[in-house]
Every structure is written in C-alpha cells, then in structure tokens.
C-alpha cells in the first residue's frame, strides 16, 4: 500500500463528518470563550486528533462485523486498510491528543481523557448494551467545558451548557445508528436505539434536540 492509499483509508475510517463537526464546534466555543489564537489552535488540534482516534478505533473494533454484512463503505472491511495499521493510527492519535491537551491545563487534560475514555468504551462494546447512551451523555456533557478549562482562568461550563451538551450527545447517538439498525441486529448489536426501534429512537432524538435548545 502507498502512503496516499493508507492516508485515504485512515481518513475514510475516521468518520470524517463527525470528526470535522466536533472540531469546528470546539473552535467556535473556544472563540466565544475568548481564548487566544494559540490556545484555540492547540485545543482544536488536540480534539481533532482525539476524534480521529475515536473514529478509527470504531471501525477497527467493528471490522469483523462490517465484513460480515458487506460494508463496502468501510476501508478496513473492503481491504483498503489493514487492521494493524488502523490500530496503530488510532492509538497514536489518542496519545498525541492527550499530549497536546496537557499544556492547556490539568483540567482540560482530565476532561478530554474522560471524553475519549467514554468514546473508546462505547466502541469496545458498550454500544451493544442498553447503556449505549451513557457514554454520549457523559462525553458531550463535558464537551462545553473544553473551552472554559483551556483558558488562562480555567473553570467548568455553566450547568445549562452541561445539559445542552448531553442533549446534543443523546441526539447524535440516537440518529447515528438509525441507518444501521438492520446491519447491527444481524451482528449482535442491540444498544438502546435498537431496543427502542427506529421511530421511538427518532422521536427521542428530536426531543433531546428541543430540550437542549431551551
């Protein structure tokens, strides 16, 4: 494999849409919190690397299931990226994400570590349980505090921001799995949205968005 093909495979496995969205939201929150350019850039890059680790590890954990259901949109499942390379990249991105978080303060490092731990635990198997929503509530509840903890006068975000972040996380989880409900059921993934069914899960996602915006 060439470096270009490996890079394409890693990017395709990183869930590019969510990775970019979370990174952009991080930068926007950092700007609104009044962080300097250097801190905004460092925080944004740390979060970007963290999201790469989450996305690539998700595809690495799911490689066998993706092959079983013929997921041609997944680089690992279709043979464009080796599982070993994916794991090396995911772990490397995770380590770098935490290393870049450290200069922004222990509070931010701790919050980012919890966010990433929750995401990896979800990928590793919690997605297949009734508790699949919990990592999203925890991770995105913490998310608004990234910008405030990365400042020169660090502190956690206001309670309403925690609630709004958790509501966003719930909506993300509930809507992300809807297109894959049938494939997931065939490979033993029965998280909360699967147990609820498509329509109730979509309704709950809409309620989460509305409650988070109040």
PyMOL commands that set and color helices and strands:
alter all, ss='L'
color gray80, all
select helices_A, chain A and resi 3-13+16-32+37-61+63-68+83-102+106-124+126-128+134-143+145-149+159-176+178-186+192-196+198-213
alter helices_A, ss='H'
color red, helices_A
deselect
rebuild
show_as cartoon
